[in-house]
Amino acid sequence: LSRLISMTVVSALLGFIVGGAFAIMLVSILRRFRSEAFPTKPAIWIGGIVGAIAFSVIFVYLVL
């Protein structure tokens, strides 16, 4: 059980990094169309949180 929890935490951290990176990429693409409409820092946090939740759910679904 502790191994499952630790792997879920690692998966969440990886998801946070990937989600944040995806958010940076998406904001940089969207800024070409509207330069001031998308702030970067909230997008990184939102993308990181969504990525962490998604990676954790996918990991638990694949394991169980």
Wavefront OBJ file of the C-alpha trace (Angstrom):
o trace
v 0.000 0.000 0.000
v 2.808 2.440 0.801
v 4.413 1.707 -2.552
v 1.135 2.517 -4.309
v 0.872 5.793 -2.405
v 4.467 6.754 -3.162
v 4.051 5.938 -6.853
v 0.853 8.004 -6.933
v 2.701 10.952 -5.391
v 5.524 10.601 -7.924
v 2.936 10.395 -10.687
v 1.259 13.560 -9.391
v 4.585 15.425 -9.337
v 5.354 14.293 -12.867
v 1.864 15.340 -13.923
v 2.381 18.764 -12.352
v 5.585 19.249 -14.341
v 4.083 18.015 -17.609
v 0.873 19.999 -17.105
v 2.804 23.167 -16.339
v 4.983 22.703 -19.404
v 1.919 22.090 -21.564
v 0.313 25.238 -20.145
v 3.420 27.297 -20.985
v 3.350 25.948 -24.531
v -0.374 26.642 -24.898
v -0.067 30.189 -23.533
v 2.826 30.936 -25.876
v 0.749 29.756 -28.840
v -2.332 31.702 -27.747
v -0.298 34.881 -27.181
v 0.397 35.052 -30.896
v -3.286 35.802 -31.455
v -3.999 37.980 -28.378
v -0.896 39.211 -26.646
v -2.199 40.367 -23.248
v -5.149 38.047 -22.737
v -3.389 35.097 -21.102
v -1.198 35.559 -17.999
v 1.508 32.929 -17.636
v 1.711 32.234 -13.889
v -1.948 31.280 -13.311
v -1.826 29.138 -16.444
v 1.194 27.250 -15.111
v -0.526 26.599 -11.764
v -3.818 25.545 -13.343
v -2.056 23.321 -15.878
v 0.093 21.805 -13.153
v -2.862 21.021 -10.895
v -4.904 19.555 -13.743
v -1.897 17.510 -14.878
v -1.241 16.237 -11.361
v -4.846 15.125 -10.919
v -4.962 13.557 -14.374
v -1.688 11.661 -13.993
v -2.692 10.375 -10.551
v -6.087 9.184 -11.765
v -4.582 7.515 -14.831
v -1.891 5.824 -12.721
v -4.376 4.483 -10.172
v -6.690 3.338 -12.978
v -3.875 1.455 -14.712
v -2.609 -0.153 -11.506
v -5.955 -1.144 -10.048
l 1 2 3 4 5 6 7 8 9 10 11 12 13 14 15 16 17 18 19 20 21 22 23 24 25 26 27 28 29 30 31 32 33 34 35 36 37 38 39 40 41 42 43 44 45 46 47 48 49 50 51 52 53 54 55 56 57 58 59 60 61 62 63 64
